[in-house]
């Protein structure tokens, strides 16, 4: 349990957005209810395999596919994610979806692409997300407008690689050539497999540690 925590978040909140930088940035969206080591695992796997400079965690105001009943407030989820990643300077925890009223992933991708002509973005998702990918709003639009990397998660074998969901992602790049994805024409995606880390947000909520957390930011 963490109580009355006061911490500086200067490392993972950019003072300003410099969309003119020539950087490679991974985008990891989600409820982060709460943030956990599985999210770190996805971020680090992508950083190493893709050679990206930063990973931006975009905390969603509300996921339309998830119930509001067990959803903590946006402010608490955002604060906890920033506290949790404070020691990782390459991870930036951002609230741009809340500030800019972006309530769907395709809207977020359009927003980022309009803002920047130099930053090379890649959408990151755990393989467990693919089960519901066809329920997202305009899923094919997502892959057409941003590179995609799917990172392996526990209990989701590679058998999903040829399912209907992955056809929406476009042509698959071999993992051994993952760093070349930014040179390819969209839609294109890559599957990254690393040592699996078995943990989920629901398990953490059941332990009640997150619900007992208090913040002073």
C-alpha positions, 0 to 999 in steps of 0.5 A: 500500500502506498500512502501520502506519496509526493513525487516529482514527475519531471522525467515522464511529463514533457514540459512541452510537446515538440512534434518537430523532433525526428524521433520514433515513438511507441504509443500505448493506449489503455485504461491503466486501471491500474498500470502494472509490470505488464505495461512496462514489459510491453514498453521495454520489449517494443523499445528494444526490438523496434529501436524507438526513443520513447513510449507514450502511455495515453491514459484513456478517459473511459474505454467504451468496451469496459464497465465503469463499475470497477473503473477508478477516476481518470485522475487517479489512474493518471497519477498512479501511472506517473508514479509507477513509471517515474524511474523510466525516463523513456516512458511519458504518461500523457493525458492528451486524450482527456484534454483533447476529447479523443474518445477512440483510438482512430481519433487519437491516431489522426490527432497525432498524425496531424500534429506531426510530420516528423515523428514516426509513431507506432501503435503498441498493443498486447496480443490479448487485445486482439480478441476485441480488436474487431469491436474497435471503431474503424480498426482498419483505419488504425492500421492504415494510418499508423504502424502497429506492433503486437507484443506477446502476452501470457495465455495467447499463443502465436495461433492468432497470427493468421486470424481474421483480426490480424488481417485488419493490420495489413502485411506482417513484418518478420520479427527479425526485421522489426526495426525496418518497419518504419521504412515500410508502406502502411498497413504493416505490423510486427509480432514481438515475442519476449519472455512472458510476464503473467499479470493483469490489471484485474488481478491487481484490483482484486488484491485491493492495493490500488484501491487503497492508494492515495496521492499527493501530486 
